[in-house]
Amino acid sequence: MRNGERFSVAVLVLVVAAIAAGRAQTRTAGGVPRTAWGDPDLQGVWDYWTFTALERPREYADKPLLTDAEHADLLKRLSGQAAAIDARRPSAGDPGGYSQEAWTDRARATVLKQTSLIIYPEDGRIPPMTDEAQRKAAAQRAAGGHPVRMRSDGIGDADPEDRGLSERCLLGFSTGPPLQPAGYNNNIQIVQTPDYVVLLLEMNHDARIVPMDHRPHLPPHLTTWLGDARGRWEGNTLVVESTNFTSKMAAFSARIGASGYEFGSAENLTLVERFTRIDAKTLQYEFTVNDPSTFTKPFTARFPMHLTDGLIYEYACHEGNYGLQNILRGGRARDAEASGLRK
């Protein structure tokens, strides 16, 4: 058995054990469901889709909350935009990819009354990058790179490593960490034991295993794609602090409007996530990005998750992944034409 297979089996065993333990009878205290061993019970499959933008749109510049009328208008407008995408496809030059109705969550009209997911800073926007991070970004641009484009958008076609982390099925488009609502697969399953919490993501089939035993973080030289997570309880809130991210991923990636962006690199990132059970059907999720190498100040986003009766399905990212090989094949064809090898 190869190392990767051993790891997969170990994760599967832990997830199954956690699910079995999580089925133990729960009790409630102070209105918060609790496990048989007394911790707040956060278990279940949670959906976190919303149209609400990460950053506050300029039209709501000084307005953190919508009125009832504004909320209804925005909901109608964004739902209409999603329907319009399907209405104009397929067309010449735009055969379409994912149907908004059949393949994405955009058919579900969900908008929060808060005008942005970011609640701090007060303007609801990502803080400026530091001078040093901006200099590095400028140097990458001068060298032909794309330092503020999501790696999932790709930067070349010389070899697979030129393409984005999501295209190569290493990370999800929006599951980070931190989690952010995106077009589809906005689902996470939480299972608990007294010693661990498992965060099982539908995209990109990642299981984040969070020890709850107060062990120290890994040594700084040991880095991972999803960070080194440690959990603790603060009242009814599960706090997950993650460090030791690889420099191969951005300090923060996001889709803002129609474009994807990435900021800095994650080797100095500390990510703090908070999961708070609000009621029987609602879990509040909050994350704080703290990377003084990349941003001039930390920033925090918050949005609800809703309990579903659904299941987490396998996200078989590489199955039928013709896009990546065709990008590379097209690059070789273009190279051949440029060198005169093709007629």
C-alpha positions in Angstrom: 0.0 0.0 0.0 1.4 3.4 -1.0 1.7 6.3 1.4 -1.2 8.2 -0.2 -3.4 5.1 0.1 -2.4 4.7 3.7 -3.4 8.3 4.4 -6.7 8.0 2.6 -7.5 4.8 4.5 -6.6 6.5 7.8 -8.8 9.5 7.0 -11.7 7.2 6.1 -11.3 5.2 9.3 -11.3 8.4 11.4 -14.3 9.9 9.6 -16.3 6.7 10.0 -15.4 6.5 13.7 -16.3 10.2 14.2 -19.7 9.7 12.4 -20.4 6.6 14.6 -19.5 8.5 17.7 -21.5 11.5 16.6 -24.6 9.4 16.4 -24.6 9.0 20.2 -27.7 10.4 21.9 -27.6 14.2 22.3 -29.0 16.4 25.0 -29.7 20.1 25.1 -28.6 22.6 27.7 -29.3 26.3 27.4 -31.0 25.8 24.1 -27.9 24.5 22.4 -27.8 20.8 21.2 -25.0 18.9 22.9 -23.2 15.6 22.4 -23.4 12.8 24.8 -20.1 13.9 26.3 -21.3 17.5 26.8 -19.7 19.5 23.9 -22.0 21.7 21.7 -23.2 19.5 18.9 -22.3 21.0 15.5 -22.8 17.7 13.6 -24.6 17.4 10.3 -24.5 18.4 6.7 -24.5 22.2 6.4 -25.2 24.3 3.3 -23.7 27.8 3.0 -24.8 29.2 -0.4 -25.7 32.8 -0.7 -25.6 35.5 -3.5 -24.2 38.0 -1.0 -20.8 39.3 -2.2 -17.6 38.9 -0.2 -16.8 42.6 -0.5 -19.5 45.3 -0.1 -20.6 46.7 -3.4 -19.9 50.4 -4.0 -23.6 51.1 -4.2 -23.9 50.2 -0.5 -20.7 52.0 0.5 -21.8 53.1 4.0 -24.6 50.7 4.5 -23.8 47.4 6.4 -27.4 46.2 6.3 -30.2 46.2 3.7 -33.7 47.4 4.3 -36.5 44.9 3.6 -37.2 46.7 0.3 -33.5 46.7 -0.8 -33.2 43.1 0.2 -36.1 42.0 -1.9 -34.9 44.1 -4.9 -31.3 42.6 -4.7 -32.7 39.1 -4.4 -34.8 39.6 -7.5 -32.0 41.2 -9.5 -29.4 38.6 -8.7 -31.8 35.7 -9.4 -32.7 37.3 -12.7 -29.0 37.6 -13.7 -28.5 33.9 -13.1 -31.6 33.0 -15.1 -30.4 35.3 -18.0 -27.1 33.3 -18.2 -29.0 30.2 -19.1 -31.4 32.1 -21.4 -28.6 33.1 -23.8 -26.8 29.8 -23.9 -25.9 28.0 -26.1 -24.8 30.6 -28.6 -22.1 31.1 -31.2 -18.8 31.2 -29.4 -20.4 30.6 -26.0 -21.7 27.0 -25.8 -21.9 27.3 -22.1 -20.6 25.1 -19.4 -22.6 24.7 -16.2 -26.3 25.4 -16.4 -27.2 27.8 -13.7 -30.4 25.9 -13.1 -29.2 22.3 -13.3 -25.6 22.5 -12.1 -25.1 25.4 -9.8 -26.7 26.8 -6.6 -27.6 30.0 -8.3 -31.1 28.8 -9.0 -31.7 29.0 -5.2 -32.4 32.6 -4.4 -30.6 33.3 -1.2 -29.3 36.8 -0.2 -28.3 38.0 3.3 -29.4 41.3 4.7 -25.8 42.2 5.4 -24.3 43.9 2.3 -21.1 41.9 2.3 -19.7 38.8 3.9 -16.8 40.9 5.2 -17.9 42.6 8.5 -14.5 44.0 9.4 -13.1 46.4 8.4 -16.2 48.6 8.7 -16.2 49.3 4.9 -16.8 45.7 4.2 -13.8 45.3 1.9 -10.4 43.5 1.8 -7.7 45.7 3.4 -4.9 47.1 1.2 -1.8 44.9 0.7 1.4 45.9 2.5 4.1 47.8 0.6 6.3 44.7 0.5 3.5 42.5 -0.8 2.8 45.1 -3.5 6.4 45.2 -4.5 6.5 41.4 -4.8 3.3 41.5 -6.9 4.8 44.2 -9.2 8.0 42.1 -9.6 5.9 39.1 -10.6 4.0 41.1 -13.1 7.2 42.4 -14.6 8.4 38.8 -15.0 5.2 37.9 -16.8 3.3 36.4 -13.9 -0.2 37.1 -12.7 0.2 37.7 -8.9 -3.3 38.8 -8.3 -5.1 36.3 -10.4 -6.5 33.1 -8.9 -4.3 30.2 -9.6 -7.4 28.3 -10.5 -7.6 30.6 -13.6 -4.2 29.3 -14.8 -1.1 31.2 -15.9 0.3 29.1 -18.8 0.3 25.8 -20.6 4.0 24.6 -20.7 3.2 21.8 -18.2 0.5 20.9 -15.6 2.2 22.9 -12.8 1.5 26.1 -14.9 -2.2 25.6 -14.3 -4.1 26.4 -11.2 -4.4 24.5 -8.0 -8.1 23.9 -8.5 -7.7 22.8 -12.1 -5.2 20.3 -10.9 -7.7 19.1 -8.2 -5.3 20.1 -5.4 -7.7 22.6 -3.8 -11.3 23.5 -4.2 -12.3 26.7 -5.9 -13.9 28.2 -2.8 -13.3 25.9 0.1 -9.9 27.4 1.0 -9.7 27.3 3.9 -11.5 29.6 4.6 -14.8 28.6 3.2 -16.6 31.0 0.9 -19.9 30.6 -1.0 -19.4 29.9 -4.7 -21.4 28.5 -7.6 -21.9 25.0 -6.4 -21.0 22.3 -3.9 -21.5 24.7 -0.9 -21.7 21.8 1.5 -19.7 20.7 4.6 -20.3 17.8 6.9 -19.1 18.2 10.6 -18.6 15.1 12.7 -17.3 15.0 16.3 -15.6 12.8 18.8 -14.4 14.0 22.3 -10.9 14.3 20.8 -11.4 15.4 17.2 -13.7 17.4 15.0 -13.7 16.4 11.3 -14.7 19.0 8.6 -15.5 17.0 5.5 -15.8 19.3 2.4 -17.8 18.3 -0.6 -15.4 20.4 -2.8 -12.7 19.3 -3.2 -13.2 16.1 -1.3 -11.0 17.2 1.6 -11.2 16.1 5.2 -9.8 18.6 7.7 -9.1 16.8 10.9 -9.0 19.1 13.9 -7.4 17.9 17.2 -9.1 19.2 20.3 -6.4 18.0 22.8 -4.4 21.3 23.1 -1.4 19.8 21.3 1.1 22.4 19.9 1.2 23.3 16.2 3.7 21.5 13.9 7.2 23.0 13.6 7.3 25.9 11.3 9.2 24.1 8.5 6.3 21.5 8.1 3.7 23.0 5.9 0.5 21.7 4.3 -2.1 22.7 1.7 -4.9 23.0 4.3 -2.8 24.3 7.2 -2.2 22.7 10.6 -5.5 23.1 12.5 -6.0 23.1 16.3 -9.4 23.4 17.9 -10.8 24.6 21.2 -14.2 25.6 22.7 -15.0 29.1 23.7 -18.4 28.8 25.3 -20.7 27.3 22.5 -18.3 28.3 19.8 -15.8 25.9 18.1 -12.6 27.9 17.4 -10.3 26.5 14.8 -6.9 28.1 14.4 -4.8 27.1 11.4 -1.1 27.9 10.7 1.7 26.2 8.7 0.2 26.8 5.3 2.4 26.1 2.2 3.7 29.1 0.3 2.4 27.4 -2.8 -1.1 28.8 -2.0 -2.2 32.4 -1.6 -2.7 34.1 1.7 -6.3 34.6 0.5 -8.1 33.8 -2.8 -11.5 35.1 -3.8 -13.8 35.7 -6.7 -14.7 39.4 -6.7 -17.3 40.3 -9.3 -16.5 38.4 -12.5 -12.8 38.0 -11.7 -10.7 35.8 -9.5 -7.9 37.2 -7.4 -5.2 35.9 -5.1 -3.2 37.9 -2.6 0.3 37.2 -1.4 1.4 33.7 -0.2 0.3 31.8 2.8 3.4 30.9 4.7 2.8 33.6 7.4 -1.0 33.2 7.5 -2.9 32.6 10.7 -6.5 31.7 10.0 -9.1 31.6 12.8 -12.5 30.1 12.1 -15.5 30.1 14.4 -18.5 27.8 14.3 -21.4 28.7 16.6 -24.7 26.8 16.8 -27.4 29.5 16.7 -30.4 27.3 16.7 -31.6 23.8 15.6 -31.1 24.7 11.9 -28.5 27.4 11.8 -24.7 27.4 12.3 -22.9 30.8 12.2 -19.5 30.6 10.4 -16.9 33.3 10.8 -13.3 33.6 9.6 -10.5 36.0 10.3 -7.5 36.3 7.9 -4.4 37.5 9.7 -1.3 37.8 7.6 0.8 40.9 8.4 3.1 40.0 5.5 0.3 40.4 3.0 -2.4 42.7 4.4 -2.2 46.0 6.4 -4.8 44.7 8.9 -6.7 41.5 9.6 -10.2 41.1 8.1 -13.2 39.1 9.2 -16.2 37.6 7.3 -19.4 36.0 8.6 -22.3 34.1 7.2 -24.8 31.5 8.2 -24.8 27.8 7.4 -28.1 25.9 7.2 -28.7 22.3 8.3 -29.8 20.0 5.5 -31.1 16.5 5.2 -28.8 15.8 2.3 -25.6 13.9 1.9 -22.0 14.7 1.0 -21.2 13.3 -2.4 -17.8 12.3 -3.8 -16.2 15.2 -5.7 -14.4 13.1 -8.4 -12.4 16.0 -9.7 -10.0 14.2 -11.9 -12.6 11.9 -13.4 -13.1 12.9 -17.1 -10.8 15.9 -16.5 -10.3 16.5 -20.3 -10.0 20.2 -19.8 -6.5 20.1 -18.4 -5.1 17.7 -21.0 -6.7 19.7 -23.8 -5.2 23.0 -22.5 -1.8 21.4 -22.7 -2.5 19.8 -26.1 -3.7 23.1 -27.4 -0.5 24.8 -26.1 1.7 22.2 -27.9 -0.3 22.8 -31.2 0.2 26.5 -30.9 3.9 26.0 -30.2 4.2 23.8 -33.3 2.5 26.4 -35.4 4.7 29.2 -34.1 7.8 27.2 -35.0 6.6 26.3 -38.5 6.3 22.6 -37.8 2.6 22.6 -38.8 1.0 23.7 -42.0 
